[in-house]
Amino acid sequence: MASSRKQQAAIAVNMKQKGKKPKGAKPMAKSVYKKGGSTSMKSVKAPEGFHWMKDGSGYKLMKHSGKFVKHPGASLTAKFKIQKKHSK
């Protein structure tokens, strides 16, 4: 069993070096960043079937069924400030 895991790990490393994805790999989410956009704020789309709800100074995700219906505090995109560096 241990050699099987080593073989699988070696295959995964080999595939990664060749730029291939191992079977069963999930696709990564596409970046929302666009060249030439604002460097201080970014808009983030809510995942399919969800919308953002304003919560004080932040946001929470809320699930909806069917088509999104606009209501107070709800949005399909949320704007976030970009933090340029870590604070000490």
C-alpha positions in Angstrom: 0.0 0.0 0.0 2.8 2.4 0.9 4.6 1.8 -2.5 1.2 2.5 -4.3 1.1 6.0 -2.6 4.7 6.7 -3.5 3.9 5.7 -7.1 0.8 7.9 -7.2 2.8 10.8 -5.7 5.5 10.3 -8.3 3.0 10.2 -11.1 1.3 13.4 -9.8 4.7 15.2 -9.7 5.6 14.0 -13.2 2.2 15.2 -14.5 2.6 18.6 -12.8 6.0 19.0 -14.4 4.4 18.3 -17.9 1.6 20.7 -17.2 -1.1 18.1 -17.0 -3.8 17.7 -14.3 -4.2 14.4 -12.5 -7.5 12.6 -13.0 -10.3 13.9 -10.8 -8.6 17.3 -10.3 -11.2 20.1 -9.9 -10.8 23.2 -12.0 -9.7 26.3 -10.2 -11.9 29.3 -10.0 -11.2 32.0 -12.6 -9.6 35.1 -11.2 -11.8 38.2 -11.0 -8.7 40.5 -11.4 -8.5 42.4 -14.7 -5.5 44.2 -16.0 -5.7 48.0 -15.7 -8.3 47.8 -12.9 -8.3 49.6 -9.6 -5.5 48.6 -7.3 -7.3 49.8 -4.1 -10.7 48.0 -4.7 -11.8 44.8 -6.3 -15.3 43.5 -7.1 -16.0 39.8 -6.4 -19.0 38.0 -7.9 -21.0 35.7 -5.7 -20.9 32.0 -6.6 -23.8 30.6 -8.7 -26.9 30.3 -6.6 -25.7 32.8 -3.9 -25.7 36.5 -3.4 -23.9 38.9 -1.1 -25.7 40.5 1.9 -24.3 43.6 3.5 -23.5 42.9 7.2 -22.3 46.0 9.0 -19.0 46.9 7.3 -18.6 43.5 5.7 -20.6 40.9 3.6 -22.1 37.5 4.1 -23.1 35.0 1.4 -26.8 34.0 1.2 -28.2 31.2 -0.9 -31.1 31.9 -3.2 -33.3 29.6 -5.2 -34.2 30.4 -8.8 -33.3 33.8 -10.2 -31.8 36.5 -8.0 -34.3 39.1 -6.8 -32.8 42.4 -5.7 -33.7 43.4 -2.2 -32.2 45.8 0.4 -28.6 45.0 1.3 -28.4 42.3 -1.5 -26.0 42.3 -4.5 -24.5 39.8 -6.9 -21.1 41.5 -6.5 -19.3 42.8 -3.5 -16.5 45.4 -3.4 -13.5 44.8 -1.2 -10.5 46.9 -0.3 -7.1 45.6 -1.3 -4.5 45.3 1.5 -1.1 46.0 0.0 1.0 44.5 2.8 0.8 42.8 6.1 0.6 44.9 9.3 3.1 44.0 12.0 
